Amino acid sequence: CLLDHNHLTSLSPLSSCTSLLELSANHNSITSLPDMFGNLTNLQILRLESNQITSWRSILPLKISPSLTYLRLTGNAFCKNAKYRPFVVNLVPNLKALDCYAVSD
C-alpha cells in the first residue's frame, strides 16, 4: 500500500486491512502510530520516513507487530537521539533491517 506524500495525519483507517504486507507512508504528517498495529499481523515492511514522529511513545504500538521485519523511520525528529537504534531494535523483536541497515543479533 503506497501512501507517500498524501498529507496523512493518521493510519487508523487501515486497521481493518489485516492482510496488508507492506505499507509506505513516507513524507506525511503522521505524529504517532495507533494501537491498530496489533491488527496488522501480516505487515512485514513499514516505511514511515520524514513524518512528524517526535517521541518514543509514538512508536510503541510496533511492539505488537509480529511479522514486521523491515522498518524505515529516518527523517523523524526522534531518530536523532543516540539511543534510537537500540531502542527500536529491542522494541520490534523480529526486525531484520532498520533504516536500510541489517539488524544483527
C-alpha positions as CSV (number, residue, x, y, z in Angstrom):
1,C,0.0,0.0,0.0
2,L,1.7,3.2,-1.2
3,L,0.5,6.3,0.7
4,D,3.5,8.6,0.3
5,H,3.1,12.4,0.1
6,N,-0.6,12.5,1.0
7,H,-0.6,14.8,4.0
8,L,-1.9,12.0,6.2
9,T,-2.1,12.6,9.9
10,S,-3.2,9.1,11.0
11,L,-3.0,5.5,9.9
12,S,-6.0,4.4,12.0
13,P,-8.3,3.8,8.9
14,L,-6.0,0.9,7.9
15,S,-6.8,-1.2,11.0
16,S,-9.2,-3.4,9.0
17,C,-6.6,-4.2,6.3
18,T,-5.4,-7.3,8.1
19,S,-3.9,-8.9,5.0
20,L,-1.6,-5.9,4.4
21,L,2.0,-7.0,3.9
22,E,3.7,-3.7,3.0
23,L,2.9,-0.1,3.9
24,S,4.7,3.0,2.7
25,A,3.5,6.3,4.2
26,N,6.6,8.4,3.8
27,H,6.5,12.3,3.8
28,N,3.2,12.7,5.5
29,S,2.2,14.4,8.8
30,I,1.9,11.3,11.0
31,T,2.8,12.1,14.6
32,S,2.2,8.7,16.2
33,L,1.2,5.1,15.5
34,P,-2.2,3.9,16.6
35,D,-2.7,0.7,18.6
36,M,-4.2,-0.8,15.5
37,F,-0.8,-2.2,14.5
38,G,-1.8,-5.2,16.6
39,N,-4.4,-5.9,13.9
40,L,-1.9,-5.9,11.1
41,T,-0.4,-9.3,11.9
42,N,0.9,-9.9,8.4
43,L,2.6,-6.5,8.0
44,Q,6.3,-7.2,7.1
45,I,7.5,-3.9,5.6
46,L,6.8,-0.4,7.1
47,R,8.2,2.8,5.7
48,L,7.4,6.0,7.7
49,E,10.3,8.3,6.7
50,S,10.0,12.0,7.1
51,N,6.9,12.3,9.1
52,Q,6.4,14.2,12.4
53,I,7.1,11.4,14.9
54,T,8.9,13.1,17.8
55,S,8.8,10.7,20.7
56,W,9.5,7.1,21.7
57,R,6.0,6.6,22.9
58,S,4.7,7.3,19.4
59,I,6.1,4.1,18.0
60,L,5.3,1.8,21.0
61,P,2.5,0.0,19.0
62,L,5.2,-1.5,16.8
63,K,6.0,-3.8,19.7
64,I,2.9,-5.9,18.8
65,S,3.7,-6.3,15.1
66,P,4.8,-10.0,15.0
67,S,5.7,-10.1,11.3
68,L,7.4,-6.8,10.9
69,T,11.0,-7.4,9.6
70,Y,11.8,-4.2,7.7
71,L,11.3,-0.7,9.1
72,R,12.3,2.8,7.9
73,L,11.9,5.8,10.2
74,T,14.6,8.1,9.1
75,G,13.8,11.8,8.9
76,N,11.6,11.8,12.0
77,A,12.8,14.0,14.9
78,F,13.3,11.2,17.5
79,C,15.7,9.4,15.2
80,K,18.4,11.9,16.0
81,N,18.7,10.5,19.6
82,A,21.8,8.3,20.1
83,K,19.6,5.6,21.7
84,Y,17.2,5.5,18.7
85,R,18.5,2.4,17.0
86,P,19.0,0.2,20.1
87,F,15.5,1.2,21.3
88,V,13.8,0.3,18.1
89,V,15.7,-3.0,17.6
90,N,14.7,-4.1,21.1
91,L,11.1,-2.9,20.7
92,V,10.5,-4.9,17.5
93,P,11.7,-8.5,18.1
94,N,11.7,-9.9,14.6
95,L,13.2,-6.8,12.9
96,K,15.9,-7.8,10.3
97,A,16.6,-4.3,8.9
98,L,16.2,-0.8,10.3
99,D,16.7,2.2,8.0
100,C,18.4,0.1,5.3
101,Y,20.9,-1.4,7.7
102,A,20.8,-5.0,8.8
103,V,20.0,-5.8,12.4
104,S,22.5,-8.2,13.9
105,D,21.9,-10.4,16.9
